[in-house]
Amino acid sequence: MNLLFVCSRNKWRSRTAETIFKDNQDFNVKSAGTEPSARIKVTSNLIEWADIIFAMEKKHKQRLTEKFPTITREKNIIVLDIPGEYQYMDNELIEIIKTSVSSYLDNVIKE
């Protein structure tokens, strides 16, 4: 299963999520940002590749659906509601991501 994590600049939140889940053998994981200044920018190819997209905030989901309306229509985009107040690999951020994403992925794996 291919997971894509999205935040604004792909420096802290989505990059942390990618780092957390990249060694899990059940998933292929990538991350990207919605801003022009993003370390890795979201592209249509990344969206098409992803089975599930995790957006850190509602605004990220909105940007994805506005910029890529056709390909996001059929995609499962989950909003995690994680604000941009954390640094890369911040312990609290790691816990929040693990808790919110793992509970969702556990349900997907069971299906």
Secondary structure, 3 states (H helix, E strand, C coil): CEEEEEECCCCCHHHHHHHHHCCCCCCEEEEEECCCCCCCECCHHHHHHCCEEEECCHHHHHHHHHHCHHHHCCCEEEECCCCCCCCCCCHHHHHHHHHHHHHHHHHHHHC
